[in-house]
Amino acid sequence: MLKAEVAIVGAGAAGLSLAHRLARPAPGSRRVNVVVLDAPPGPLRPPERTWCFWEDGPGPYDAAVTATWRRLRVHSPAGRALEDDIAPLSYKMIRSADFERLVEREVAGHRDISWLEAAVETVDARVEGAEIHARDDRGRPLVVRARWVFDSRPLGSVPAARTTLLQHFHGWFVRTERPVFDPGTVEFMDFRVPQPARGLAFGYVLPTSPREALVEYTGFSRAVLSRQAYEAELRSYTEDVLRLGPFEVVSTETGVIPMTDARFARRSAPSIFRIGAAGGATRPATGYTFSAVQRQARAIAEALYAGRRPEPPPAHSARSLAMDAVLLRALDSGRVDGAAFFSRLFAHVPAERLLRFLDGRTRWGEDLALGSRTPVLPMLRSAAELFWLPRRPFP
Protein backbone atom coordinates (compact mmCIF):
# COMPACT_ATOMS: atom_id res chain seq x y z
CA MET A 1 0.00 0.00 0.00
CA LEU A 2 1.38 3.36 -1.10
CA LYS A 3 -0.09 6.72 -0.18
CA ALA A 4 0.34 10.05 -1.93
CA GLU A 5 -1.47 13.34 -2.36
CA VAL A 6 -1.32 13.01 -6.15
CA ALA A 7 -1.21 9.98 -8.44
CA ILE A 8 -0.55 10.38 -12.17
CA VAL A 9 -1.72 7.40 -14.22
CA GLY A 10 0.11 7.05 -17.52
CA ALA A 11 3.34 8.63 -18.73
CA GLY A 12 2.34 9.94 -22.14
CA ALA A 13 2.46 13.61 -23.07
CA ALA A 14 -0.12 14.63 -20.44
CA GLY A 15 1.27 12.57 -17.56
CA LEU A 16 4.86 13.54 -18.28
CA SER A 17 3.98 17.23 -18.62
CA LEU A 18 2.18 17.26 -15.29
CA ALA A 19 5.05 15.42 -13.58
CA HIS A 20 7.50 17.94 -15.05
CA ARG A 21 5.43 20.87 -13.77
CA LEU A 22 5.15 19.34 -10.29
CA ALA A 23 8.91 18.84 -10.19
CA ARG A 24 9.39 22.60 -10.50
CA PRO A 25 7.49 24.29 -7.66
CA ALA A 26 7.68 28.02 -7.21
CA PRO A 27 9.73 29.18 -4.20
CA GLY A 28 7.68 29.01 -1.03
CA SER A 29 5.10 26.59 -2.42
CA ARG A 30 3.66 23.85 -0.25
CA ARG A 31 5.01 20.32 -0.67
CA VAL A 32 3.04 17.89 -2.86
CA ASN A 33 3.75 14.15 -2.69
CA VAL A 34 3.38 12.54 -6.15
CA VAL A 35 3.38 8.99 -7.53
CA VAL A 36 3.67 8.44 -11.31
CA LEU A 37 2.48 5.06 -12.58
CA ASP A 38 4.01 4.25 -15.95
CA ALA A 39 3.01 1.13 -17.87
CA PRO A 40 5.82 -1.46 -18.07
CA PRO A 41 7.25 -2.34 -21.50
CA GLY A 42 4.67 -4.27 -23.47
CA PRO A 43 1.28 -3.78 -25.13
CA LEU A 44 0.09 -1.13 -22.65
CA ARG A 45 2.98 1.20 -23.49
CA PRO A 46 2.48 3.05 -26.79
CA PRO A 47 5.19 3.09 -29.46
CA GLU A 48 7.45 6.10 -29.86
CA ARG A 49 5.57 9.13 -31.14
CA THR A 50 6.30 12.59 -32.51
CA TRP A 51 4.60 15.66 -31.07
CA CYS A 52 4.64 19.07 -32.72
CA PHE A 53 3.66 22.41 -31.21
CA TRP A 54 4.47 26.09 -31.48
CA GLU A 55 5.45 28.67 -28.90
CA ASP A 56 6.88 32.15 -28.62
CA GLY A 57 10.58 31.98 -27.74
CA PRO A 58 12.37 29.42 -25.56
CA GLY A 59 10.32 26.77 -23.78
CA PRO A 60 10.73 24.34 -20.87
CA TYR A 61 11.33 21.36 -23.17
CA ASP A 62 13.88 22.84 -25.56
CA ALA A 63 16.56 20.41 -24.34
CA ALA A 64 14.49 17.56 -25.80
CA VAL A 65 13.38 19.27 -29.03
CA THR A 66 14.56 17.49 -32.19
CA ALA A 67 14.16 20.43 -34.57
CA THR A 68 12.71 23.94 -34.75
CA TRP A 69 11.37 25.87 -37.74
CA ARG A 70 10.22 29.44 -38.41
CA ARG A 71 8.66 28.94 -41.85
CA LEU A 72 5.61 26.92 -42.92
CA ARG A 73 4.72 25.98 -46.48
CA VAL A 74 1.39 24.83 -47.93
CA HIS A 75 0.97 23.45 -51.45
CA SER A 76 -2.48 23.82 -53.03
CA PRO A 77 -3.92 20.92 -55.06
CA ALA A 78 -2.85 22.78 -58.20
CA GLY A 79 0.72 22.96 -56.94
CA ARG A 80 0.85 26.61 -55.84
CA ALA A 81 3.36 27.05 -53.00
CA LEU A 82 2.25 29.29 -50.12
CA GLU A 83 5.09 30.01 -47.68
CA ASP A 84 5.06 32.21 -44.60
CA ASP A 85 7.22 33.18 -41.63
CA ILE A 86 5.52 32.53 -38.28
CA ALA A 87 7.71 34.86 -36.18
CA PRO A 88 7.66 35.43 -33.26
CA LEU A 89 6.47 31.81 -33.00
CA SER A 90 8.60 28.73 -33.56
CA TYR A 91 7.26 25.36 -34.74
CA LYS A 92 8.88 22.60 -32.69
CA MET A 93 9.16 18.82 -32.98
CA ILE A 94 9.78 16.57 -30.00
CA ARG A 95 10.09 12.78 -29.89
CA SER A 96 8.36 10.98 -27.05
CA ALA A 97 11.50 9.06 -26.02
CA ASP A 98 13.49 12.30 -25.71
CA PHE A 99 10.66 13.89 -23.75
CA GLU A 100 10.52 10.92 -21.38
CA ARG A 101 14.27 11.11 -20.73
CA LEU A 102 14.08 14.84 -20.02
CA VAL A 103 11.25 14.42 -17.50
CA GLU A 104 12.86 11.38 -15.87
CA ARG A 105 16.06 13.40 -15.34
CA GLU A 106 14.01 16.24 -13.87
CA VAL A 107 12.25 14.05 -11.30
CA ALA A 108 15.20 11.75 -10.53
CA GLY A 109 16.05 12.17 -6.88
CA HIS A 110 13.14 14.55 -6.31
CA ARG A 111 12.15 14.04 -2.70
CA ASP A 112 8.41 14.28 -3.35
CA ILE A 113 8.02 12.33 -6.63
CA SER A 114 8.09 8.53 -6.97
CA TRP A 115 8.13 6.74 -10.34
CA LEU A 116 6.66 3.24 -10.60
CA GLU A 117 6.36 0.84 -13.52
CA ALA A 118 2.96 -0.74 -13.08
CA ALA A 119 -0.02 -1.80 -15.18
CA VAL A 120 -3.07 -0.03 -13.78
CA GLU A 121 -6.18 -2.21 -13.64
CA THR A 122 -8.75 -0.04 -11.86
CA VAL A 123 -9.08 3.48 -10.46
CA ASP A 124 -11.86 3.60 -7.88
CA ALA A 125 -13.37 6.50 -5.98
CA ARG A 126 -13.09 6.46 -2.21
CA VAL A 127 -14.11 8.84 0.54
CA GLU A 128 -11.77 11.83 0.27
CA GLY A 129 -9.72 10.37 -2.55
CA ALA A 130 -9.26 7.37 -4.80
CA GLU A 131 -7.65 3.94 -4.82
CA ILE A 132 -5.62 2.53 -7.71
CA HIS A 133 -5.15 -1.21 -8.18
CA ALA A 134 -2.23 -2.19 -10.39
CA ARG A 135 0.42 -4.87 -10.96
CA ASP A 136 4.13 -4.19 -11.00
CA ASP A 137 6.57 -5.45 -13.64
CA ARG A 138 6.68 -8.85 -11.87
CA GLY A 139 2.90 -9.20 -11.82
CA ARG A 140 2.59 -8.53 -8.10
CA PRO A 141 -0.48 -6.57 -6.93
CA LEU A 142 0.05 -2.96 -5.97
CA VAL A 143 -2.38 -0.51 -4.33
CA VAL A 144 -1.97 3.28 -4.33
CA ARG A 145 -4.23 5.59 -2.37
CA ALA A 146 -4.23 9.23 -3.38
CA ARG A 147 -6.16 12.38 -2.59
CA TRP A 148 -6.17 13.34 -6.28
CA VAL A 149 -5.77 11.11 -9.35
CA PHE A 150 -4.98 12.39 -12.85
CA ASP A 151 -5.72 9.65 -15.37
CA SER A 152 -4.26 10.06 -18.87
CA ARG A 153 -5.07 6.58 -20.21
CA PRO A 154 -6.84 6.54 -23.58
CA LEU A 155 -10.60 6.12 -23.55
CA GLY A 156 -11.99 2.82 -24.76
CA SER A 157 -14.22 4.59 -27.28
CA VAL A 158 -15.06 8.07 -28.52
CA PRO A 159 -17.99 9.65 -26.64
CA ALA A 160 -21.24 10.20 -28.54
CA ALA A 161 -20.94 13.08 -31.00
CA ARG A 162 -22.67 14.79 -33.90
CA THR A 163 -19.56 14.50 -36.06
CA THR A 164 -16.45 12.38 -35.68
CA LEU A 165 -13.67 12.17 -38.24
CA LEU A 166 -10.40 10.35 -37.82
CA GLN A 167 -7.06 11.96 -38.44
CA HIS A 168 -5.00 8.96 -39.48
CA PHE A 169 -1.41 9.02 -40.65
CA HIS A 170 1.54 6.88 -41.58
CA GLY A 171 5.04 8.31 -41.80
CA TRP A 172 8.55 7.37 -42.82
CA PHE A 173 11.71 8.75 -41.24
CA VAL A 174 13.84 8.87 -44.38
CA ARG A 175 17.49 9.44 -45.20
CA THR A 176 18.19 10.44 -48.80
CA GLU A 177 21.35 10.01 -50.87
CA ARG A 178 21.44 13.67 -51.86
CA PRO A 179 20.38 16.89 -50.07
CA VAL A 180 16.74 17.47 -51.05
CA PHE A 181 15.11 19.04 -47.97
CA ASP A 182 14.99 22.64 -46.78
CA PRO A 183 15.81 22.35 -43.04
CA GLY A 184 14.29 25.76 -42.33
CA THR A 185 10.77 25.08 -43.64
CA VAL A 186 8.00 22.63 -42.69
CA GLU A 187 5.83 21.28 -45.49
CA PHE A 188 2.76 21.87 -43.34
CA MET A 189 0.02 20.72 -45.72
CA ASP A 190 0.84 19.43 -49.19
CA PHE A 191 -2.41 18.81 -51.06
CA ARG A 192 -0.67 17.44 -54.16
CA VAL A 193 -1.96 13.98 -53.24
CA PRO A 194 -5.25 12.32 -54.33
CA GLN A 195 -8.18 13.78 -52.41
CA PRO A 196 -11.07 11.69 -50.98
CA ALA A 197 -14.69 12.50 -51.84
CA ARG A 198 -15.20 13.79 -48.29
CA GLY A 199 -12.61 15.05 -45.83
CA LEU A 200 -9.08 15.65 -47.09
CA ALA A 201 -5.60 14.21 -47.44
CA PHE A 202 -2.17 15.83 -47.48
CA GLY A 203 1.54 15.25 -47.22
CA TYR A 204 3.50 16.54 -44.23
CA VAL A 205 7.28 16.92 -44.15
CA LEU A 206 9.40 17.73 -41.09
CA PRO A 207 13.01 18.12 -42.28
CA THR A 208 15.70 17.69 -39.66
CA SER A 209 18.63 18.08 -42.07
CA PRO A 210 19.11 18.46 -45.85
CA ARG A 211 19.07 14.66 -46.15
CA GLU A 212 16.74 13.59 -43.30
CA ALA A 213 13.05 14.15 -42.62
CA LEU A 214 9.83 12.69 -41.33
CA VAL A 215 7.53 12.35 -44.34
CA GLU A 216 3.88 11.55 -43.57
CA TYR A 217 0.68 10.87 -45.43
CA THR A 218 -2.31 12.16 -43.43
CA GLY A 219 -6.03 11.79 -44.01
CA PHE A 220 -9.14 13.27 -42.39
CA SER A 221 -11.98 10.80 -42.98
CA ARG A 222 -14.38 8.41 -41.27
CA ALA A 223 -12.21 5.33 -41.78
CA VAL A 224 -8.52 4.49 -41.78
CA LEU A 225 -6.62 2.88 -44.67
CA SER A 226 -4.88 -0.46 -44.83
CA ARG A 227 -1.15 -0.62 -44.19
CA GLN A 228 -0.62 -1.42 -47.89
CA ALA A 229 -2.63 1.67 -48.92
CA TYR A 230 -0.57 3.97 -46.67
CA GLU A 231 2.65 2.54 -48.06
CA ALA A 232 1.41 3.07 -51.63
CA GLU A 233 0.40 6.68 -50.90
CA LEU A 234 3.76 7.42 -49.31
CA ARG A 235 5.65 5.78 -52.15
CA SER A 236 3.73 7.88 -54.68
CA TYR A 237 4.22 11.07 -52.65
CA THR A 238 7.96 10.64 -52.13
CA GLU A 239 8.63 9.53 -55.71
CA ASP A 240 6.16 11.47 -57.86
CA VAL A 241 5.60 14.66 -55.84
CA LEU A 242 8.70 15.23 -53.72
CA ARG A 243 11.02 13.37 -56.14
CA LEU A 244 13.43 12.46 -53.38
CA GLY A 245 15.46 10.04 -55.46
CA PRO A 246 17.01 7.04 -53.69
CA PHE A 247 16.37 7.00 -49.93
CA GLU A 248 16.37 4.71 -46.92
CA VAL A 249 13.40 4.31 -44.57
CA VAL A 250 15.03 4.46 -41.12
CA SER A 251 11.83 3.96 -39.08
CA THR A 252 8.07 4.42 -39.33
CA GLU A 253 5.29 6.06 -37.35
CA THR A 254 1.53 5.41 -37.46
CA GLY A 255 -1.34 6.94 -35.56
CA VAL A 256 -5.07 7.66 -35.37
CA ILE A 257 -6.50 10.75 -33.64
CA PRO A 258 -10.28 11.24 -33.25
CA MET A 259 -11.42 14.69 -34.40
CA THR A 260 -14.82 15.09 -32.83
CA ASP A 261 -17.34 17.49 -31.33
CA ALA A 262 -17.97 14.97 -28.54
CA ARG A 263 -18.11 16.26 -24.98
CA PHE A 264 -15.24 14.92 -22.90
CA ALA A 265 -15.74 14.69 -19.16
CA ARG A 266 -12.73 16.05 -17.29
CA ARG A 267 -13.89 14.45 -14.02
CA SER A 268 -14.97 10.83 -13.56
CA ALA A 269 -15.33 11.06 -9.74
CA PRO A 270 -14.89 13.84 -7.16
CA SER A 271 -11.14 13.17 -6.86
CA ILE A 272 -10.44 11.53 -10.27
CA PHE A 273 -9.71 13.71 -13.28
CA ARG A 274 -8.97 12.89 -16.90
CA ILE A 275 -6.15 14.72 -18.61
CA GLY A 276 -4.70 14.79 -22.12
CA ALA A 277 -6.70 13.50 -25.08
CA ALA A 278 -8.99 11.57 -22.70
CA GLY A 279 -9.90 14.89 -21.07
CA GLY A 280 -10.61 16.74 -24.30
CA ALA A 281 -7.19 18.31 -24.93
CA THR A 282 -7.18 17.42 -28.64
CA ARG A 283 -8.26 20.35 -30.83
CA PRO A 284 -11.23 18.95 -32.77
CA ALA A 285 -10.49 20.53 -36.14
CA THR A 286 -6.75 19.79 -36.30
CA GLY A 287 -5.78 16.98 -33.93
CA TYR A 288 -3.13 19.09 -32.15
CA THR A 289 -2.97 18.24 -28.44
CA PHE A 290 0.44 19.13 -26.97
CA SER A 291 -0.13 22.85 -26.35
CA ALA A 292 -3.48 22.30 -24.63
CA VAL A 293 -1.86 19.65 -22.44
CA GLN A 294 0.68 22.25 -21.30
CA ARG A 295 -2.03 24.74 -20.38
CA GLN A 296 -3.87 22.15 -18.33
CA ALA A 297 -0.71 20.88 -16.62
CA ARG A 298 0.30 24.41 -15.65
CA ALA A 299 -3.14 25.17 -14.16
CA ILE A 300 -3.25 21.87 -12.23
CA ALA A 301 0.24 22.36 -10.78
CA GLU A 302 -0.51 25.94 -9.74
CA ALA A 303 -3.71 24.81 -7.99
CA LEU A 304 -1.97 21.95 -6.16
CA TYR A 305 0.87 24.10 -4.89
CA ALA A 306 -1.59 26.76 -3.78
CA GLY A 307 -3.72 24.19 -1.93
CA ARG A 308 -6.77 24.67 -4.21
CA ARG A 309 -8.97 22.03 -5.82
CA PRO A 310 -6.94 20.97 -8.89
CA GLU A 311 -9.72 20.34 -11.43
CA PRO A 312 -8.31 20.70 -14.98
CA PRO A 313 -9.69 23.74 -16.80
CA PRO A 314 -11.34 23.33 -20.22
CA ALA A 315 -8.65 22.68 -22.81
CA HIS A 316 -10.35 24.90 -25.41
CA SER A 317 -12.81 27.77 -25.25
CA ALA A 318 -16.49 27.29 -26.04
CA ARG A 319 -16.06 29.60 -29.03
CA SER A 320 -13.21 27.52 -30.44
CA LEU A 321 -15.14 24.28 -29.98
CA ALA A 322 -18.23 25.74 -31.66
CA MET A 323 -16.24 26.85 -34.70
CA ASP A 324 -14.52 23.48 -34.91
CA ALA A 325 -17.88 21.68 -34.77
CA VAL A 326 -19.06 23.68 -37.78
CA LEU A 327 -15.93 22.90 -39.77
CA LEU A 328 -16.08 19.19 -38.95
CA ARG A 329 -19.70 19.06 -40.11
CA ALA A 330 -18.88 20.96 -43.31
CA LEU A 331 -16.04 18.54 -44.12
CA ASP A 332 -17.98 15.40 -43.23
CA SER A 333 -21.05 16.47 -45.25
CA GLY A 334 -18.94 17.19 -48.33
CA ARG A 335 -20.21 20.79 -48.52
CA VAL A 336 -16.66 22.09 -48.19
CA ASP A 337 -13.66 20.92 -50.22
CA GLY A 338 -11.08 20.42 -47.47
CA ALA A 339 -7.99 20.95 -49.62
CA ALA A 340 -9.41 24.12 -51.18
CA PHE A 341 -10.59 25.36 -47.77
CA PHE A 342 -7.18 25.17 -46.08
CA SER A 343 -5.32 26.39 -49.16
CA ARG A 344 -7.54 29.47 -49.26
CA LEU A 345 -6.98 30.18 -45.57
CA PHE A 346 -3.20 30.03 -45.91
CA ALA A 347 -3.33 32.19 -49.03
CA HIS A 348 -5.21 35.01 -47.29
CA VAL A 349 -4.42 34.74 -43.56
CA PRO A 350 -0.91 35.06 -42.08
CA ALA A 351 0.32 31.70 -40.78
CA GLU A 352 1.20 33.21 -37.40
CA ARG A 353 -2.41 34.34 -36.95
CA LEU A 354 -3.72 30.92 -37.94
CA LEU A 355 -1.52 29.28 -35.31
CA ARG A 356 -2.72 31.74 -32.68
CA PHE A 357 -6.30 30.92 -33.72
CA LEU A 358 -5.61 27.20 -33.24
CA ASP A 359 -4.35 28.00 -29.73
CA GLY A 360 -7.49 30.03 -29.00
CA ARG A 361 -5.50 33.26 -28.64
CA THR A 362 -7.21 35.35 -31.31
CA ARG A 363 -9.79 38.06 -30.60
CA TRP A 364 -13.37 38.15 -31.85
CA GLY A 365 -12.46 40.54 -34.66
CA GLU A 366 -9.66 38.30 -35.87
CA ASP A 367 -11.98 35.29 -35.79
CA LEU A 368 -14.58 37.13 -37.87
CA ALA A 369 -11.93 38.19 -40.39
CA LEU A 370 -10.74 34.59 -40.60
CA GLY A 371 -14.31 33.37 -41.04
CA SER A 372 -14.82 35.71 -43.98
CA ARG A 373 -12.13 33.74 -45.84
CA THR A 374 -14.19 30.54 -45.63
CA PRO A 375 -17.12 29.41 -47.86
CA VAL A 376 -19.74 31.38 -45.92
CA LEU A 377 -22.99 29.78 -47.12
CA PRO A 378 -21.88 26.14 -46.69
CA MET A 379 -20.49 26.99 -43.26
CA LEU A 380 -23.71 28.73 -42.19
CA ARG A 381 -25.78 25.77 -43.39
CA SER A 382 -23.53 23.41 -41.43
CA ALA A 383 -23.83 25.59 -38.33
CA ALA A 384 -27.65 25.61 -38.54
CA GLU A 385 -27.73 21.85 -39.03
CA LEU A 386 -25.85 21.22 -35.78
CA PHE A 387 -28.89 22.25 -33.72
CA TRP A 388 -30.88 19.28 -35.05
CA LEU A 389 -28.23 16.59 -35.22
CA PRO A 390 -28.34 13.94 -32.47
CA ARG A 391 -25.18 12.79 -30.75
CA ARG A 392 -24.46 9.17 -31.63
CA PRO A 393 -21.69 6.73 -30.67
CA PHE A 394 -18.90 6.48 -33.20
CA PRO A 395 -19.00 3.17 -35.15
C-alpha positions, 0 to 999 in steps of 0.5 A: 500500500502506497499513499500520496497526495497526487497519483498520475496514471500514464506517462504519455504527453499529459502525464509527463507534462504534469510530472515535469510541472510538479517537479518545479514548484515556485519558491515558497510553495507547499510540498506535494507528494506525487506517484507516477504510474508508468506502464511497463514495456509491453502492449500497454505502453504506446510506441514512440511518437512525434509531437509538434507544437508552437510557442513564442521563444524558448520553452521548458522542453527545448533540451528535448526538441529534435528540430525547430522551424520558423517557416511553414509551407502549404501546397495547393492541389494545383501545386501553388506554393504558399510560404510564410514566416511565423515569427515570433512563433517557432514550430517545434518537434519533440520525440516521445523518447526524448521527452521521457528522458528529459522528464525522468532526469528532472524528477530523478532524486526529487524528494516528493516524486516517486516513479513506478512501472505498473499496469493499472487495472482499476481506479476507484473513488473512495471517501476523500480520494481514490484507490488505484489497483495495479500490478508491477513489472513482476505481476505482483499486486500494488495498491496506491491511495491518493487524494487526487488522481490524474488519469491520462489513459486513452478512452476505450471509445469516442464519446457520442458526438454529432460529427467524428472524423479520424485523423489517421497518418503513416510516416517514414523517417527517411534518409536520402542520398542527396540533399533534397530538404529545406531544413528551415521550412515545414511542409505543413500541408501538401495537397498534391496527393489524391483527395477523398470525396469527403474530408481531405488528405495531405503530405506533411514533411518535417526536415531535420537536415538536408538529407533527413526528414519525417515524411507523412501521409495524413487523411481526415476521414471516417475510416482508416486505410490499410497498411498497404494503402498507406505505403502506396500513398507514401511511395507515390508522394515521395517519388512522384511529388517530392522526387526524393530520389534514392532513400532509406526508410530508417523507421516508421510512425503510425497513428489515429486521432479522433477529431470530434465534437464529442463532450469529454468529461474532465472528471470521472469522480470527485477526486479523479480527473482525466487529462490529455486527449482523454480529457478533451485536450485534442483540438477537434479541427486539427488533432493538435494536443500538446499545447493544450496539455501544457495549459492544463498541466500548468493550471493543475500544478498551480492549484496543487501548490496553492492548496486549491482544488486541482480540477483541470480547466477546459482545454479549449474555449467554447467559441473555439469548440463551436467553430470546430464543430461547424468545420467538422460538419462541413467537411464530413457532409462534403459541402466544403472541399477540405484541400481548397478550404485550407489552401484558401486560408493560408493564401489570405491569412498570415500563418502566425495568426492561424496558429494563434487561432488554433491555440485560442489566442485570437480576438473576436475581430480576428476570428470574424476576419478569418471566417470571412475567408471561408465558404460562408454559405456552406459553413452557415448551413452546417452551423444551422444543421448542428442544432438538429443533429443527435449525438451518436456513438462512433462506429 
